[in-house]
Amino acid sequence: MKKWMTLLMTAMIAMSLAACVSQENGTASTAVDKEATPQKEATTSIAKESALKSLFNTSVFYGDSITEGFSFHDVLDKANVFGAAGKTAFFALKGNDVAELAKRNPEHLFIALGSDDILWPVDNPLQFGIEQYGKLLDKIKETLPQTKITILSVTPVTKKALIEEPRYSNIDAYNQLLKELAGKKQVKYVNVSSVAQQNLALYDEDGIHFKAEFYPLLLDYLKGELK
């Protein structure tokens, strides 16, 4: 009887330990499953951004501080971005930026200038900006005749930014001039305003620049231009 009771107790203890192990394994499995979703999403996002970076590896984005955000946020390599704060078509000509573009010799060139051009302290900043832009395009086309050029519209600003700088109210008018200029110079024009307007949460605090998450969305919007 004593031997039988010992065997029974041993079996019960073994069953109890097995149940505990099973429960612990189940809990661990559940915890892993819960963590898998965001990890999977993050992995998918990284893969998508990597694919976009590869897709634009023969392109150069050229413009002001908004364009500079592509490399600042490490969305594109520095070799694919030529941007600087305060950049305008006038300064581009004076600084001979075309020589630097020639060194990079891109297959596709996306130009995003204008948010600073419309702030020129002259009688007609829009007209002045467009004239300089036209001269810049002529020089680029002459130097890089095989490069496909796409002009990007000036991105809109938030109401807060507009209150602080009323001259931004001219963005729509300037974009219309850019569209007409693209037609005259026989280059492409793409209005990217909708990408910004549909992602208001991705504006930086100044209401002009953008957070890192904005740039992959913009690239995804533009990938059709590479065809």
Order of alpha helices (4+ residues) and beta strands (2+ residues): alpha-beta-alpha-beta-alpha-alpha-beta-alpha-beta-alpha-alpha-beta-alpha-alpha
